[in-house]
Amino acid sequence: MDKKATVIGAGLAGCEAAWTLAKFGYKVTLAEMKPKKRSPAHSSDMFSELVCSNSFKSDKITTASGLLKEEMRIMGSLLLEVAETCRVSAGGALAVDRNLFSERVTERILSNKNISVICKEVTSIDTKRPSIIAAGPLTEGEFARALSEKTGGFLSFYDAASPVLTAESIDFDRVFFADRYDYSGKGDYLNCYFNKIEYENFQSELMSAKTVEKAEFEKDKKLYEGCVPIEMLAKRGVDTMRYGPLRPVGLVDPKTGKRPWAAVQLRKEDLNGNLYNMVGFQTNLLFGEQKRIFRMIPGLENAEFARYGVMHRNSFLHSPKVLNKNLSIVKNDNIFVAGQLTGVEGYMASAMTGMVAARNLILSDSEKTVFIPSNKTMSGALIDYITTENDSFQPMGANMGLIQPENCEFKNKEQKRLFISKTAVKKMTEYVNDYRKLI
Ligand SMILES: Cc1cc2nc3c(=O)[nH]c(=O)nc-3n(C[C@H](O)[C@H](O)[C@H](O)COP(=O)(O)OP(=O)(O)OC[C@H]3O[C@@H](n4cnc5c(N)ncnc54)[C@H](O)[C@@H]3O)c2cc1C
């Protein structure tokens, strides 16, 4: 008889989960509420929509995000296979044309014979049927209440998206292409550079700019540090932005041969380079204020906004208490949770949990043991983090600090990272091979 499972949500985690289950012969029902209903951050009807940045971050294996992606490739990631087909140049990062990416993931899911997609908003949880809940950080309404009831509670914090500009509105005579520390005169990032006076005027305007729901999120301290809006950074001190997203290090203004005082970087959003994303410019400013103040950035005086920056509530479970190591719910071990809801942070970390939850659902169905990647891998270390007792639990993205190498002395940081990465790749390969023997 066919083995069956349900996946709720065709986002990044849900698509990887459905794909993995289907690969191992499961008949999967994938329930997605789009196009009938969309969250405030989703704007297309396709699956695996990238709601903000179009970058999956560094592809270098000695970085945390590069290592995570390599491990996912070893596990057979659908998203990374598709990403390769719609890559846009972004220095050492893996960035994609977001529409092509979602289109191609959707095509692959819809044409998989083991996956049936149903378009409906799920409002309850059927505990009799093995399921993976991957409804994302904007889960709300009846379904959020049902999940809260089944697990014993939700947490939430705020997350933010940067504005996107049209390329034709940028003054290319006033900006330059360069990647940090690459002095070849080429590069993928477009740099808008400030002198001291321009920068200080900009910072001063940002400090007094009008925001949406200012009182709400500023009172609420649950703001993920990596997503602090630019206007809040401006308020922390005159130089805070210059040491953060506007840092000029590794850049040289080709006209003066000197390092600029500060620089805003823009990254391509699509293959044709028609759109540019303002890197690190998450913001909660009123749209009119974004237009007025961001146009003070040299080169962006006539900028047209293809999308304004926005901020949203971001919900996650208190996973250390409510999830088992295999990502099933403590109170209902037939139900697994994946994606940002588990308290991992970021596109790829979310997608990875979809793959691991699916593998564990398959094992639990045949009453075999819990089997997760070693905590010497980035994937295993992240899962370990979110499922280990922690009273002040907050979302966690991939980072090298999560992996403790075994008894080794290193000459420098790079050597340590290389060791961690090589060990992780070896352990992930073993995990994938051992898993095949188990099922
Ligand atoms: C505003 C915002 C900006 C972000 N920006 C970034 C960024 O730039 N980079 C980054 O790495 N991460 C970012 N994140 C964090 C996170 O990585 C993404 O949200 C990621 O998409 C999470 O993947 P997911 O699969 O958990 O959820 P999602 O990709 O959101 O997928 C959830 C899916 O479930 C569907 N769904 C929800 N409820 C139901 C229901 N009841 N019934 C049926 N279907 C349902 C939704 O329509 C959606 O398709 C951002 C998050 C937010 C909220």
The ligand as an SDF file (V2000), in Angstrom:
LIG
                    3D

 53 58  0  0  0  0  0  0  0  0999 V2000
    9.1250   39.9540    5.6200 C   0  0  0  0  0  0  0  0  0  0  0  0
   10.1510   38.8740    5.6840 C   0  0  0  0  0  0  0  0  0  0  0  0
   11.3510   39.0400    5.0280 C   0  0  0  0  0  0  0  0  0  0  0  0
   12.3180   38.0210    5.0540 C   0  0  0  0  0  0  0  0  0  0  0  0
   13.4810   38.2100    4.3770 N   0  0  0  0  0  0  0  0  0  0  0  0
   14.4020   37.2110    4.3460 C   0  0  0  0  0  0  0  0  0  0  0  0
   15.6110   37.3900    3.5920 C   0  0  0  0  0  0  0  0  0  0  0  0
   15.8190   38.4040    2.9450 O   0  0  0  0  0  0  0  0  0  0  0  0
   16.5190   36.3840    3.5890 N   0  0  0  0  0  0  0  0  0  0  0  0
   16.3070   35.2400    4.2840 C   0  0  0  0  0  0  0  0  0  0  0  0
   17.1750   34.3430    4.2290 O   0  0  0  0  0  0  0  0  0  0  0  0
   15.1850   35.0500    4.9980 N   0  0  0  0  0  0  0  0  0  0  0  0
   14.2270   36.0070    5.0680 C   0  0  0  0  0  0  0  0  0  0  0  0
   13.0780   35.8490    5.7990 N   0  0  0  0  0  0  0  0  0  0  0  0
   12.9550   34.7030    6.6780 C   0  0  0  0  0  0  0  0  0  0  0  0
   12.5940   33.3330    6.0890 C   0  0  0  0  0  0  0  0  0  0  0  0
   13.7540   32.7210    5.6320 O   0  0  0  0  0  0  0  0  0  0  0  0
   11.5750   33.3070    5.0280 C   0  0  0  0  0  0  0  0  0  0  0  0
   10.3810   33.7810    5.5900 O   0  0  0  0  0  0  0  0  0  0  0  0
   11.3260   31.9080    4.4250 C   0  0  0  0  0  0  0  0  0  0  0  0
   10.4690   32.0670    3.3340 O   0  0  0  0  0  0  0  0  0  0  0  0
   10.7810   30.9050    5.4090 C   0  0  0  0  0  0  0  0  0  0  0  0
   10.4770   29.6810    4.7580 O   0  0  0  0  0  0  0  0  0  0  0  0
    9.2270   28.8150    5.1810 P   0  0  0  0  0  0  0  0  0  0  0  0
    9.1480   27.6870    4.2380 O   0  0  0  0  0  0  0  0  0  0  0  0
    9.3050   28.5430    6.6270 O   0  0  0  0  0  0  0  0  0  0  0  0
    7.9560   29.7730    4.9950 O   0  0  0  0  0  0  0  0  0  0  0  0
    7.3600   30.4420    3.6630 P   0  0  0  0  0  0  0  0  0  0  0  0
    8.3830   30.4630    2.5870 O   0  0  0  0  0  0  0  0  0  0  0  0
    6.7340   31.7020    4.0910 O   0  0  0  0  0  0  0  0  0  0  0  0
    6.2260   29.4240    3.2140 O   0  0  0  0  0  0  0  0  0  0  0  0
    5.0410   29.2290    3.9170 C   0  0  0  0  0  0  0  0  0  0  0  0
    3.9600   28.8560    2.9100 C   0  0  0  0  0  0  0  0  0  0  0  0
    2.8280   28.3750    3.6310 O   0  0  0  0  0  0  0  0  0  0  0  0
    1.6580   28.9310    3.0920 C   0  0  0  0  0  0  0  0  0  0  0  0
    0.6530   28.9190    4.1750 N   0  0  0  0  0  0  0  0  0  0  0  0
    0.6680   29.6540    5.3090 C   0  0  0  0  0  0  0  0  0  0  0  0
   -0.3880   29.3460    6.0890 N   0  0  0  0  0  0  0  0  0  0  0  0
   -1.0890   28.3850    5.4240 C   0  0  0  0  0  0  0  0  0  0  0  0
   -2.2770   27.6710    5.7310 C   0  0  0  0  0  0  0  0  0  0  0  0
   -2.9570   27.8690    6.8570 N   0  0  0  0  0  0  0  0  0  0  0  0
   -2.7250   26.7820    4.8160 N   0  0  0  0  0  0  0  0  0  0  0  0
   -2.0530   26.5560    3.6480 C   0  0  0  0  0  0  0  0  0  0  0  0
   -0.9080   27.2220    3.3340 N   0  0  0  0  0  0  0  0  0  0  0  0
   -0.4320   28.1130    4.2130 C   0  0  0  0  0  0  0  0  0  0  0  0
    2.0960   30.3050    2.6410 C   0  0  0  0  0  0  0  0  0  0  0  0
    1.2250   30.8390    1.6630 O   0  0  0  0  0  0  0  0  0  0  0  0
    3.5060   30.0440    2.0940 C   0  0  0  0  0  0  0  0  0  0  0  0
    3.4880   29.7090    0.7330 O   0  0  0  0  0  0  0  0  0  0  0  0
   12.0800   36.8290    5.7830 C   0  0  0  0  0  0  0  0  0  0  0  0
   10.8780   36.6650    6.4510 C   0  0  0  0  0  0  0  0  0  0  0  0
    9.9080   37.6670    6.4050 C   0  0  0  0  0  0  0  0  0  0  0  0
    8.6140   37.4570    7.1070 C   0  0  0  0  0  0  0  0  0  0  0  0
  1  2  1  0
  2  3  1  0
  2 52  2  0
  3  4  2  0
  4  5  1  0
  4 50  1  0
  5  6  2  0
  6  7  1  0
  6 13  1  0
  7  8  2  0
  7  9  1  0
  9 10  1  0
 10 11  2  0
 10 12  1  0
 12 13  2  0
 13 14  1  0
 14 15  1  0
 14 50  1  0
 15 16  1  0
 16 17  1  0
 16 18  1  0
 18 19  1  0
 18 20  1  0
 20 21  1  0
 20 22  1  0
 22 23  1  0
 23 24  1  0
 24 25  2  0
 24 26  1  0
 24 27  1  0
 27 28  1  0
 28 29  2  0
 28 30  1  0
 28 31  1  0
 31 32  1  0
 32 33  1  0
 33 34  1  0
 33 48  1  0
 34 35  1  0
 35 36  1  0
 35 46  1  0
 36 37  1  0
 36 45  1  0
 37 38  2  0
 38 39  1  0
 39 40  1  0
 39 45  2  0
 40 41  1  0
 40 42  2  0
 42 43  1  0
 43 44  2  0
 44 45  1  0
 46 47  1  0
 46 48  1  0
 48 49  1  0
 50 51  2  0
 51 52  1  0
 52 53  1  0
M  END
$$$$
